[in-house]
Amino acid sequence: MNSAVWDSFINQLPDFIEPLCIDLPGHGQFNQLGFESLQDLVDHLLLHADKRLTGPAIWVGWSLGALPVLALARQQPEKVRALCLLASNPCFVVRADWQAAVEESVFDLFADNLQQNIEKTLQRFLSLQVRGMAESRDVLRLLRAAIVGQGLPSSAALASGLAVLKSTDLRATLGALAVPQYWLLGEHDSLVPAALNDYLGVQAGVKSHIIDGAAHLPFVSHPEDVMQQLLSIIDVNRIHD
């Protein structure tokens, strides 16, 4: 997804917040760019954030977008006041010692389908994101509009994104970070099991919250709940004069 999916939520932010949305390579305004690794995504965020940031920021990452945010906080903690990670997972794929994830075959199937029909595969993936969500048709319509408005992401970027999701394991990073972490999960998320909350709850410096009734897009389906959580995070980590 490109940053247009955030427009409605951002329009509801209080005036004292200065939001900066950065499209990942291959999406939105950076549709012509490519990437091959998680580090490429970190470098991309730093390049464009440094043009605007005057100090440490509260970084918000959704789904795949949370992975480079986590890695960035590990590499350059001086740029981070706190992390808010939405509907994401430090390790998206099931492993022998990790069941709070999805099977690798899910990503393999999408990768194979991308080579055959990008538009059809993208629609299927969007449908998966709203599965289990009330008013899923309205949310799906919004997602499609965001893609149409900014243009389809490049197939190369989508394939690279799937590869990053499959290969990345940042579980060790969670306990190593010195900055506060706040994870917001969806009760009915089909891509990030709510059972992840049990793991997050025992990690030092990590707070997590399950949004009742939400799926993979809590800031779209449950904006009031996400806004309440975000404003609380901002207030706790804000430097007051």
PAZA-752855 format. One record per residue (C-alpha): residue number from 1; residue in one letter; x, y, z. Coordinates in pm, whole numbers, plus 50000, padded with zeros to 5 digits. Each point is the difference from the previous one (the first is absolute). Last residue first. Layout:
<sites>
<site><resi>NUM</resi><resn>A</resn><u>X</u><v>Y</v><w>Z</w></site>
...
</sites>
This chain:
<sites>
<site><resi>241</resi><resn>D</resn><u>50822</u><v>52280</v><w>52789</w></site>
<site><resi>240</resi><resn>H</resn><u>49868</u><v>49646</v><w>49962</w></site>
<site><resi>239</resi><resn>I</resn><u>50197</u><v>49730</v><w>49820</w></site>
<site><resi>238</resi><resn>R</resn><u>49749</u><v>49745</v><w>49875</w></site>
<site><resi>237</resi><resn>N</resn><u>50046</u><v>49631</v><w>50072</w></site>
<site><resi>236</resi><resn>V</resn><u>49700</u><v>49945</v><w>50227</w></site>
<site><resi>235</resi><resn>D</resn><u>49783</u><v>50239</v><w>49802</w></site>
<site><resi>234</resi><resn>I</resn><u>50096</u><v>49849</v><w>49665</w></site>
<site><resi>233</resi><resn>I</resn><u>49924</u><v>49648</v><w>50119</w></site>
<site><resi>232</resi><resn>S</resn><u>49662</u><v>50110</v><w>50136</w></site>
<site><resi>231</resi><resn>L</resn><u>49927</u><v>50180</v><w>49676</w></site>
<site><resi>230</resi><resn>L</resn><u>50080</u><v>49681</v><w>49811</w></site>
<site><resi>229</resi><resn>Q</resn><u>49775</u><v>49780</v><w>50214</w></site>
<site><resi>228</resi><resn>Q</resn><u>49705</u><v>50235</v><w>49972</w></site>
<site><resi>227</resi><resn>M</resn><u>50057</u><v>50040</v><w>49627</w></site>
<site><resi>226</resi><resn>V</resn><u>50012</u><v>49622</v><w>49954</w></site>
<site><resi>225</resi><resn>D</resn><u>49667</u><v>49958</v><w>50177</w></site>
<site><resi>224</resi><resn>E</resn><u>49838</u><v>50288</v><w>49810</w></site>
<site><resi>223</resi><resn>P</resn><u>50136</u><v>49876</v><w>49667</w></site>
<site><resi>222</resi><resn>H</resn><u>49844</u><v>49653</v><w>50030</w></site>
<site><resi>221</resi><resn>S</resn><u>49960</u><v>49874</v><w>49642</w></site>
<site><resi>220</resi><resn>V</resn><u>50267</u><v>50217</v><w>49839</w></site>
<site><resi>219</resi><resn>F</resn><u>50257</u><v>50025</v><w>50280</w></site>
<site><resi>218</resi><resn>P</resn><u>49927</u><v>49636</v><w>50086</w></site>
<site><resi>217</resi><resn>L</resn><u>50093</u><v>49872</v><w>49655</w></site>
<site><resi>216</resi><resn>H</resn><u>50093</u><v>49631</v><w>50044</w></site>
<site><resi>215</resi><resn>A</resn><u>49684</u><v>49898</v><w>50186</w></site>
<site><resi>214</resi><resn>A</resn><u>49821</u><v>50194</v><w>50270</w></site>
<site><resi>213</resi><resn>G</resn><u>49711</u><v>49875</v><w>50213</w></site>
<site><resi>212</resi><resn>D</resn><u>50167</u><v>50077</v><w>50332</w></site>
<site><resi>211</resi><resn>I</resn><u>50331</u><v>50183</v><w>49971</w></site>
<site><resi>210</resi><resn>I</resn><u>50265</u><v>49792</v><w>50174</w></site>
<site><resi>209</resi><resn>H</resn><u>50261</u><v>50195</v><w>50197</w></site>
<site><resi>208</resi><resn>S</resn><u>50372</u><v>49962</v><w>50048</w></site>
<site><resi>207</resi><resn>K</resn><u>50268</u><v>50157</v><w>50217</w></site>
<site><resi>206</resi><resn>V</resn><u>50369</u><v>49922</v><w>49956</w></site>
<site><resi>205</resi><resn>G</resn><u>50288</u><v>50123</v><w>50215</w></site>
<site><resi>204</resi><resn>A</resn><u>50082</u><v>49649</v><w>50121</w></site>
<site><resi>203</resi><resn>Q</resn><u>49824</u><v>49728</v><w>49803</w></site>
<site><resi>202</resi><resn>V</resn><u>49744</u><v>49787</v><w>50185</w></site>
<site><resi>201</resi><resn>G</resn><u>49691</u><v>50158</v><w>49844</w></site>
<site><resi>200</resi><resn>L</resn><u>50141</u><v>49979</v><w>49650</w></site>
<site><resi>199</resi><resn>Y</resn><u>49982</u><v>49622</v><w>50001</w></site>
<site><resi>198</resi><resn>D</resn><u>49641</u><v>49985</v><w>50123</w></site>
<site><resi>197</resi><resn>N</resn><u>49898</u><v>50275</v><w>49755</w></site>
<site><resi>196</resi><resn>L</resn><u>50126</u><v>49791</v><w>49711</w></site>
<site><resi>195</resi><resn>A</resn><u>49692</u><v>49784</v><w>50062</w></site>
<site><resi>194</resi><resn>A</resn><u>49807</u><v>50270</v><w>49813</w></site>
<site><resi>193</resi><resn>P</resn><u>50129</u><v>49833</v><w>49685</w></site>
<site><resi>192</resi><resn>V</resn><u>50154</u><v>50236</v><w>49741</w></site>
<site><resi>191</resi><resn>L</resn><u>49883</u><v>49920</v><w>49647</w></site>
<site><resi>190</resi><resn>S</resn><u>49638</u><v>49898</v><w>50068</w></site>
<site><resi>189</resi><resn>D</resn><u>49942</u><v>50290</v><w>50241</w></site>
<site><resi>188</resi><resn>H</resn><u>49680</u><v>49938</v><w>50197</w></site>
<site><resi>187</resi><resn>E</resn><u>50094</u><v>50160</v><w>50335</w></site>
<site><resi>186</resi><resn>G</resn><u>50219</u><v>50260</v><w>49832</w></site>
<site><resi>185</resi><resn>L</resn><u>50334</u><v>50088</v><w>50159</w></site>
<site><resi>184</resi><resn>L</resn><u>50150</u><v>50325</v><w>50131</w></site>
<site><resi>183</resi><resn>W</resn><u>50365</u><v>49978</v><w>50112</w></site>
<site><resi>182</resi><resn>Y</resn><u>50164</u><v>50272</v><w>50208</w></site>
<site><resi>181</resi><resn>Q</resn><u>50376</u><v>50007</v><w>50035</w></site>
<site><resi>180</resi><resn>P</resn><u>50201</u><v>50235</v><w>50224</w></site>
<site><resi>179</resi><resn>V</resn><u>50361</u><v>50066</v><w>49892</w></site>
<site><resi>178</resi><resn>A</resn><u>50304</u><v>49810</v><w>50134</w></site>
<site><resi>177</resi><resn>L</resn><u>49961</u><v>49716</v><w>49752</w></site>
<site><resi>176</resi><resn>A</resn><u>50167</u><v>49665</v><w>50065</w></site>
<site><resi>175</resi><resn>G</resn><u>49691</u><v>49815</v><w>50120</w></site>
<site><resi>174</resi><resn>L</resn><u>49812</u><v>50061</v><w>49679</w></site>
<site><resi>173</resi><resn>T</resn><u>50302</u><v>49950</v><w>49775</w></site>
<site><resi>172</resi><resn>A</resn><u>50026</u><v>49629</v><w>50082</w></site>
<site><resi>171</resi><resn>R</resn><u>49659</u><v>49942</v><w>49843</w></site>
<site><resi>170</resi><resn>L</resn><u>50108</u><v>50175</v><w>49682</w></site>
<site><resi>169</resi><resn>D</resn><u>49967</u><v>49705</v><w>49761</w></site>
<site><resi>168</resi><resn>T</resn><u>49983</u><v>50103</v><w>49636</w></site>
<site><resi>167</resi><resn>S</resn><u>50014</u><v>49744</v><w>49718</w></site>
<site><resi>166</resi><resn>K</resn><u>49638</u><v>49952</v><w>49899</w></site>
<site><resi>165</resi><resn>L</resn><u>49884</u><v>50359</v><w>50048</w></site>
<site><resi>164</resi><resn>V</resn><u>50307</u><v>50128</v><w>49816</w></site>
<site><resi>163</resi><resn>A</resn><u>49932</u><v>49765</v><w>49708</w></site>
<site><resi>162</resi><resn>L</resn><u>49637</u><v>50109</v><w>49988</w></site>
<site><resi>161</resi><resn>G</resn><u>50109</u><v>50361</v><w>49983</w></site>
<site><resi>160</resi><resn>S</resn><u>50247</u><v>49923</v><w>49722</w></site>
<site><resi>159</resi><resn>A</resn><u>49722</u><v>49841</v><w>49796</w></site>
<site><resi>158</resi><resn>L</resn><u>49777</u><v>50302</v><w>50059</w></site>
<site><resi>157</resi><resn>A</resn><u>50282</u><v>50235</v><w>49905</w></site>
<site><resi>156</resi><resn>A</resn><u>50067</u><v>49810</v><w>49676</w></site>
<site><resi>155</resi><resn>S</resn><u>49629</u><v>50001</v><w>49914</w></site>
<site><resi>154</resi><resn>S</resn><u>50000</u><v>50378</v><w>50023</w></site>
<site><resi>153</resi><resn>P</resn><u>49727</u><v>50154</v><w>50211</w></site>
<site><resi>152</resi><resn>L</resn><u>49685</u><v>50090</v><w>49808</w></site>
<site><resi>151</resi><resn>G</resn><u>49925</u><v>50369</v><w>49967</w></site>
<site><resi>150</resi><resn>Q</resn><u>49955</u><v>50270</v><w>50262</w></site>
<site><resi>149</resi><resn>G</resn><u>49625</u><v>50058</v><w>49969</w></site>
<site><resi>148</resi><resn>V</resn><u>49924</u><v>49646</v><w>49885</w></site>
<site><resi>147</resi><resn>I</resn><u>50185</u><v>49853</v><w>50298</w></site>
<site><resi>146</resi><resn>A</resn><u>49828</u><v>50224</v><w>50254</w></site>
<site><resi>145</resi><resn>A</resn><u>49662</u><v>49937</v><w>49834</w></site>
<site><resi>144</resi><resn>R</resn><u>50051</u><v>49624</v><w>50028</w></site>
<site><resi>143</resi><resn>L</resn><u>50073</u><v>50034</v><w>50369</w></site>
<site><resi>142</resi><resn>L</resn><u>49691</u><v>50215</v><w>50058</w></site>
<site><resi>141</resi><resn>R</resn><u>49776</u><v>49751</v><w>49820</w></site>
<site><resi>140</resi><resn>L</resn><u>50144</u><v>49719</v><w>50212</w></site>
<site><resi>139</resi><resn>V</resn><u>49913</u><v>50199</v><w>50312</w></site>
<site><resi>138</resi><resn>D</resn><u>49641</u><v>50047</v><w>49884</w></site>
<site><resi>137</resi><resn>R</resn><u>49969</u><v>49632</v><w>49910</w></site>
<site><resi>136</resi><resn>S</resn><u>50146</u><v>49888</v><w>50333</w></site>
<site><resi>135</resi><resn>E</resn><u>49722</u><v>50166</v><w>50197</w></site>
<site><resi>134</resi><resn>A</resn><u>50090</u><v>49777</v><w>50297</w></site>
<site><resi>133</resi><resn>M</resn><u>50343</u><v>49842</v><w>49965</w></site>
<site><resi>132</resi><resn>G</resn><u>50062</u><v>49626</v><w>49992</w></site>
<site><resi>131</resi><resn>R</resn><u>50187</u><v>50022</v><w>49670</w></site>
<site><resi>130</resi><resn>V</resn><u>50107</u><v>50358</v><w>49927</w></site>
<site><resi>129</resi><resn>Q</resn><u>50367</u><v>49923</v><w>49932</w></site>
<site><resi>128</resi><resn>L</resn><u>49921</u><v>49683</v><w>49806</w></site>
<site><resi>127</resi><resn>S</resn><u>49783</u><v>50199</v><w>49760</w></site>
<site><resi>126</resi><resn>L</resn><u>50291</u><v>50234</v><w>49936</w></site>
<site><resi>125</resi><resn>F</resn><u>50220</u><v>49701</v><w>49917</w></site>
<site><resi>124</resi><resn>R</resn><u>49746</u><v>49867</v><w>49752</w></site>
<site><resi>123</resi><resn>Q</resn><u>49976</u><v>50341</v><w>49834</w></site>
<site><resi>122</resi><resn>L</resn><u>50379</u><v>50013</v><w>49973</w></site>
<site><resi>121</resi><resn>T</resn><u>50009</u><v>49655</v><w>49844</w></site>
<site><resi>120</resi><resn>K</resn><u>49742</u><v>50100</v><w>49738</w></site>
<site><resi>119</resi><resn>E</resn><u>50191</u><v>50318</v><w>49915</w></site>
<site><resi>118</resi><resn>I</resn><u>50342</u><v>49828</v><w>49985</w></site>
<site><resi>117</resi><resn>N</resn><u>49896</u><v>49713</v><w>49775</w></site>
<site><resi>116</resi><resn>Q</resn><u>50237</u><v>49712</v><w>49922</w></site>
<site><resi>115</resi><resn>Q</resn><u>50327</u><v>50091</v><w>50168</w></site>
<site><resi>114</resi><resn>L</resn><u>49813</u><v>50134</v><w>50300</w></site>
<site><resi>113</resi><resn>N</resn><u>49827</u><v>49663</v><w>50039</w></site>
<site><resi>112</resi><resn>D</resn><u>50329</u><v>49824</v><w>50079</w></site>
<site><resi>111</resi><resn>A</resn><u>50094</u><v>50260</v><w>50263</w></site>
<site><resi>110</resi><resn>F</resn><u>49651</u><v>49985</v><w>50152</w></site>
<site><resi>109</resi><resn>L</resn><u>50026</u><v>49623</v><w>50030</w></site>
<site><resi>108</resi><resn>D</resn><u>50345</u><v>50018</v><w>50155</w></site>
<site><resi>107</resi><resn>F</resn><u>49874</u><v>50253</v><w>50255</w></site>
<site><resi>106</resi><resn>V</resn><u>49726</u><v>49766</v><w>50122</w></site>
<site><resi>105</resi><resn>S</resn><u>50236</u><v>49701</v><w>49975</w></site>
<site><resi>104</resi><resn>E</resn><u>50216</u><v>50154</v><w>50273</w></site>
<site><resi>103</resi><resn>E</resn><u>49727</u><v>49919</v><w>50250</w></site>
<site><resi>102</resi><resn>V</resn><u>49870</u><v>50286</v><w>50211</w></site>
<site><resi>101</resi><resn>A</resn><u>50126</u><v>50132</v><w>50335</w></site>
<site><resi>100</resi><resn>A</resn><u>49976</u><v>49948</v><w>50375</w></site>
<site><resi>99</resi><resn>Q</resn><u>50142</u><v>49646</v><w>49964</w></site>
<site><resi>98</resi><resn>W</resn><u>50369</u><v>50066</v><w>50056</w></site>
<site><resi>97</resi><resn>D</resn><u>50256</u><v>49744</v><w>50118</w></site>
<site><resi>96</resi><resn>A</resn><u>49991</u><v>49780</v><w>49690</w></site>
<site><resi>95</resi><resn>R</resn><u>49921</u><v>50302</v><w>49785</w></site>
<site><resi>94</resi><resn>V</resn><u>49675</u><v>50156</v><w>49881</w></site>
<site><resi>93</resi><resn>V</resn><u>50053</u><v>50312</v><w>49788</w></site>
<site><resi>92</resi><resn>F</resn><u>49929</u><v>50364</v><w>50090</w></site>
<site><resi>91</resi><resn>C</resn><u>50288</u><v>50045</v><w>50246</w></site>
<site><resi>90</resi><resn>P</resn><u>50006</u><v>50334</v><w>50184</w></site>
<site><resi>89</resi><resn>N</resn><u>49626</u><v>50014</v><w>49928</w></site>
<site><resi>88</resi><resn>S</resn><u>49776</u><v>50281</v><w>49886</w></site>
<site><resi>87</resi><resn>A</resn><u>49645</u><v>50120</v><w>50041</w></site>
<site><resi>86</resi><resn>L</resn><u>50118</u><v>50345</v><w>50111</w></site>
<site><resi>85</resi><resn>L</resn><u>50336</u><v>50085</v><w>50152</w></site>
<site><resi>84</resi><resn>C</resn><u>50030</u><v>50322</v><w>50200</w></site>
<site><resi>83</resi><resn>L</resn><u>50364</u><v>50071</v><w>50078</w></site>
<site><resi>82</resi><resn>A</resn><u>50139</u><v>50261</v><w>50239</w></site>
<site><resi>81</resi><resn>R</resn><u>50239</u><v>50297</v><w>50012</w></site>
<site><resi>80</resi><resn>V</resn><u>50205</u><v>49883</v><w>49704</w></site>
<site><resi>79</resi><resn>K</resn><u>50279</u><v>50182</v><w>49815</w></site>
<site><resi>78</resi><resn>E</resn><u>50257</u><v>49932</v><w>50275</w></site>
<site><resi>77</resi><resn>P</resn><u>49916</u><v>49630</v><w>49969</w></site>
<site><resi>76</resi><resn>Q</resn><u>50191</u><v>49978</v><w>49669</w></site>
<site><resi>75</resi><resn>Q</resn><u>50067</u><v>49636</v><w>49917</w></site>
<site><resi>74</resi><resn>R</resn><u>49749</u><v>49826</v><w>50226</w></site>
<site><resi>73</resi><resn>A</resn><u>49732</u><v>50261</v><w>49943</w></site>
<site><resi>72</resi><resn>L</resn><u>50056</u><v>49973</v><w>49623</w></site>
<site><resi>71</resi><resn>A</resn><u>49956</u><v>49623</v><w>50016</w></site>
<site><resi>70</resi><resn>L</resn><u>49666</u><v>50038</v><w>50177</w></site>
<site><resi>69</resi><resn>V</resn><u>49885</u><v>50264</v><w>49751</w></site>
<site><resi>68</resi><resn>P</resn><u>50122</u><v>49781</v><w>49712</w></site>
<site><resi>67</resi><resn>L</resn><u>49774</u><v>49720</v><w>50132</w></site>
<site><resi>66</resi><resn>A</resn><u>49696</u><v>50214</v><w>50086</w></site>
<site><resi>65</resi><resn>G</resn><u>49935</u><v>50085</v><w>49636</w></site>
<site><resi>64</resi><resn>L</resn><u>49927</u><v>49635</v><w>49920</w></site>
<site><resi>63</resi><resn>S</resn><u>49688</u><v>50028</v><w>50219</w></site>
<site><resi>62</resi><resn>W</resn><u>49958</u><v>50363</v><w>50109</w></site>
<site><resi>61</resi><resn>G</resn><u>50280</u><v>50215</v><w>50137</w></site>
<site><resi>60</resi><resn>V</resn><u>49970</u><v>50310</v><w>50217</w></site>
<site><resi>59</resi><resn>W</resn><u>50318</u><v>50181</v><w>50106</w></site>
<site><resi>58</resi><resn>I</resn><u>49986</u><v>50250</v><w>50286</w></site>
<site><resi>57</resi><resn>A</resn><u>50274</u><v>50244</v><w>49916</w></site>
<site><resi>56</resi><resn>P</resn><u>50347</u><v>50093</v><w>50127</w></site>
<site><resi>55</resi><resn>G</resn><u>50114</u><v>50346</v><w>49894</w></site>
<site><resi>54</resi><resn>T</resn><u>49981</u><v>50252</v><w>49716</w></site>
<site><resi>53</resi><resn>L</resn><u>49835</u><v>49763</v><w>49756</w></site>
<site><resi>52</resi><resn>R</resn><u>49908</u><v>50121</v><w>49654</w></site>
<site><resi>51</resi><resn>K</resn><u>50278</u><v>49913</v><w>49754</w></site>
<site><resi>50</resi><resn>D</resn><u>50123</u><v>49729</v><w>50235</w></site>
<site><resi>49</resi><resn>A</resn><u>49671</u><v>49814</v><w>49947</w></site>
<site><resi>48</resi><resn>H</resn><u>50060</u><v>49955</v><w>49628</w></site>
<site><resi>47</resi><resn>L</resn><u>50345</u><v>49845</v><w>50015</w></site>
<site><resi>46</resi><resn>L</resn><u>49932</u><v>49817</v><w>50325</w></site>
<site><resi>45</resi><resn>L</resn><u>49692</u><v>49825</v><w>49862</w></site>
<site><resi>44</resi><resn>H</resn><u>50184</u><v>49896</v><w>49682</w></site>
<site><resi>43</resi><resn>D</resn><u>50300</u><v>49871</v><w>50195</w></site>
<site><resi>42</resi><resn>V</resn><u>49770</u><v>49784</v><w>50214</w></site>
<site><resi>41</resi><resn>L</resn><u>49824</u><v>49866</v><w>49689</w></site>
<site><resi>40</resi><resn>D</resn><u>50333</u><v>49910</v><w>49836</w></site>
<site><resi>39</resi><resn>Q</resn><u>50099</u><v>49830</v><w>50324</w></site>
<site><resi>38</resi><resn>L</resn><u>49695</u><v>49775</v><w>49974</w></site>
<site><resi>37</resi><resn>S</resn><u>50128</u><v>49879</v><w>49664</w></site>
<site><resi>36</resi><resn>E</resn><u>49960</u><v>50020</v><w>49624</w></site>
<site><resi>35</resi><resn>F</resn><u>49851</u><v>50339</v><w>49926</w></site>
<site><resi>34</resi><resn>G</resn><u>49849</u><v>50177</v><w>49702</w></site>
<site><resi>33</resi><resn>L</resn><u>49906</u><v>50353</v><w>49907</w></site>
<site><resi>32</resi><resn>Q</resn><u>49756</u><v>50097</v><w>49726</w></site>
<site><resi>31</resi><resn>N</resn><u>49695</u><v>49993</v><w>50228</w></site>
<site><resi>30</resi><resn>F</resn><u>50160</u><v>50245</v><w>50242</w></site>
<site><resi>29</resi><resn>Q</resn><u>49704</u><v>50239</v><w>49999</w></site>
<site><resi>28</resi><resn>G</resn><u>49766</u><v>49712</v><w>50082</w></site>
<site><resi>27</resi><resn>H</resn><u>50175</u><v>49665</v><w>50039</w></site>
<site><resi>26</resi><resn>G</resn><u>50311</u><v>49837</v><w>49852</w></site>
<site><resi>25</resi><resn>P</resn><u>50223</u><v>50125</v><w>50280</w></site>
<site><resi>24</resi><resn>L</resn><u>49803</u><v>50060</v><w>50323</w></site>
<site><resi>23</resi><resn>D</resn><u>49780</u><v>50306</v><w>50019</w></site>
<site><resi>22</resi><resn>I</resn><u>50097</u><v>50236</v><w>50281</w></site>
<site><resi>21</resi><resn>C</resn><u>49734</u><v>50180</v><w>50199</w></site>
<site><resi>20</resi><resn>L</resn><u>50105</u><v>50289</v><w>50224</w></site>
<site><resi>19</resi><resn>P</resn><u>49757</u><v>50117</v><w>50265</w></site>
<site><resi>18</resi><resn>E</resn><u>50045</u><v>50322</v><w>50198</w></site>
<site><resi>17</resi><resn>I</resn><u>49788</u><v>49958</v><w>50314</w></site>
<site><resi>16</resi><resn>F</resn><u>49894</u><v>50317</v><w>50181</w></site>
<site><resi>15</resi><resn>D</resn><u>49698</u><v>50033</v><w>49770</w></site>
<site><resi>14</resi><resn>P</resn><u>49826</u><v>49690</v><w>50138</w></site>
<site><resi>13</resi><resn>L</resn><u>49979</u><v>49703</v><w>49761</w></site>
<site><resi>12</resi><resn>Q</resn><u>49666</u><v>49936</v><w>49824</w></site>
<site><resi>11</resi><resn>N</resn><u>50129</u><v>50075</v><w>49650</w></site>
<site><resi>10</resi><resn>I</resn><u>50274</u><v>49745</v><w>50061</w></site>
<site><resi>9</resi><resn>F</resn><u>49744</u><v>49721</v><w>50038</w></site>
<site><resi>8</resi><resn>S</resn><u>49821</u><v>50083</v><w>49675</w></site>
<site><resi>7</resi><resn>D</resn><u>50326</u><v>50030</v><w>49808</w></site>
<site><resi>6</resi><resn>W</resn><u>50168</u><v>49681</v><w>50126</w></site>
<site><resi>5</resi><resn>V</resn><u>49908</u><v>49782</v><w>49699</w></site>
<site><resi>4</resi><resn>A</resn><u>50154</u><v>50274</v><w>49786</w></site>
<site><resi>3</resi><resn>S</resn><u>50342</u><v>49895</v><w>50132</w></site>
<site><resi>2</resi><resn>N</resn><u>50037</u><v>49719</v><w>49747</w></site>
<site><resi>1</resi><resn>M</resn><u>49901</u><v>49638</v><w>50051</w></site>
</sites>
